[in-house]
Amino acid sequence: MEPFITVFLATFIAEIGDKTQLTALALTATFGTPLTVFSGAMLGQALIHGITSLLGARYLSPLPDRFLRLAALLIFFFFGLLMIYGGLQGMLRRVTGC
């Protein structure tokens, strides 16, 4: 039961204000059908997390924990830099008008 609670809490906290949550909010406001949007969002999340879990169990579990943590750190760092770069480009376009 401990892994379930750990994963639940980690996912719950990580998803607060996440783009998936904001997308669901915007789609609910657009379509006015909260149950349909909720169902679609949950199905999409279940599918992607199911695939990810199966792939992780199959291909990543033999790898050392230290390696996986380092790989996760580098991936998050890389995508963070991409987001910062994109944001700076947008700011420069607004400032320069180009």
C-alpha positions as CSV (number, residue, x, y, z in Angstrom):
1,M,0.0,0.0,0.0
2,E,2.9,2.4,0.6
3,P,3.9,2.6,-3.1
4,F,0.3,3.4,-4.0
5,I,0.1,6.3,-1.4
6,T,3.5,7.6,-2.4
7,V,2.6,7.6,-6.1
8,F,-0.8,9.1,-5.4
9,L,0.5,12.0,-3.3
10,A,3.4,12.7,-5.7
11,T,1.1,12.8,-8.7
12,F,-1.5,14.8,-6.9
13,I,1.0,17.5,-5.9
14,A,2.8,17.5,-9.2
15,E,-0.4,18.0,-11.2
16,I,-1.6,21.0,-9.2
17,G,-1.5,23.9,-11.8
18,D,-0.1,21.5,-14.4
19,K,-0.9,22.1,-18.1
20,T,-3.2,19.1,-18.1
21,Q,-5.3,20.5,-15.3
22,L,-5.4,23.9,-17.0
23,T,-6.4,22.3,-20.3
24,A,-9.2,20.5,-18.5
25,L,-10.3,23.8,-17.0
26,A,-10.3,25.5,-20.4
27,L,-12.1,22.7,-22.1
28,T,-14.8,22.5,-19.4
29,A,-15.3,26.3,-19.8
30,T,-15.5,25.9,-23.6
31,F,-17.8,22.9,-23.8
32,G,-19.7,23.3,-20.6
33,T,-19.7,19.5,-20.0
34,P,-17.5,18.8,-16.9
35,L,-18.3,15.1,-16.8
36,T,-17.3,14.5,-20.4
37,V,-14.1,16.5,-20.1
38,F,-13.3,14.7,-16.8
39,S,-13.9,11.3,-18.5
40,G,-11.7,12.2,-21.5
41,A,-8.9,13.6,-19.3
42,M,-8.9,10.5,-17.1
43,L,-8.9,8.1,-20.0
44,G,-6.0,10.0,-21.6
45,Q,-4.1,10.0,-18.3
46,A,-4.8,6.4,-17.7
47,L,-3.6,5.4,-21.1
48,I,-0.4,7.4,-21.1
49,H,0.5,6.5,-17.5
50,G,-0.3,2.8,-18.2
51,I,2.0,2.7,-21.2
52,T,4.7,4.5,-19.2
53,S,4.4,2.2,-16.3
54,L,4.6,-0.9,-18.5
55,L,7.6,0.4,-20.4
56,G,9.3,1.5,-17.2
57,A,8.8,-2.0,-15.6
58,R,10.0,-3.7,-18.7
59,Y,13.0,-1.7,-19.7
60,L,14.1,0.6,-16.9
61,S,13.7,-1.5,-13.7
62,P,17.0,-3.4,-14.4
63,L,18.9,-0.1,-14.4
64,P,20.5,1.2,-11.2
65,D,18.4,3.7,-9.2
66,R,21.2,6.3,-9.2
67,F,21.3,6.2,-13.0
68,L,17.5,6.7,-13.3
69,R,17.6,9.6,-10.9
70,L,20.4,11.3,-12.8
71,A,18.6,10.7,-16.1
72,A,15.4,12.1,-14.8
73,L,17.3,15.2,-13.5
74,L,18.9,15.8,-16.8
75,I,15.6,15.4,-18.7
76,F,13.8,17.8,-16.4
77,F,16.7,20.3,-16.7
78,F,16.7,20.0,-20.5
79,F,13.0,20.7,-20.8
80,G,13.3,23.5,-18.3
81,L,15.9,25.2,-20.4
82,L,13.8,24.8,-23.5
83,M,10.9,26.4,-21.7
84,I,13.1,29.3,-20.5
85,Y,14.5,29.7,-24.0
86,G,11.0,29.8,-25.6
87,G,9.8,32.3,-23.0
88,L,12.8,34.6,-23.6
89,Q,12.3,34.4,-27.3
90,G,8.7,35.4,-26.9
91,M,9.7,38.3,-24.6
92,L,12.3,39.5,-27.1
93,R,9.7,39.4,-29.9
94,R,7.3,41.5,-27.9
95,V,10.0,44.0,-27.0
96,T,11.6,44.3,-30.4
97,G,8.3,44.0,-32.3
98,C,9.8,41.3,-34.6
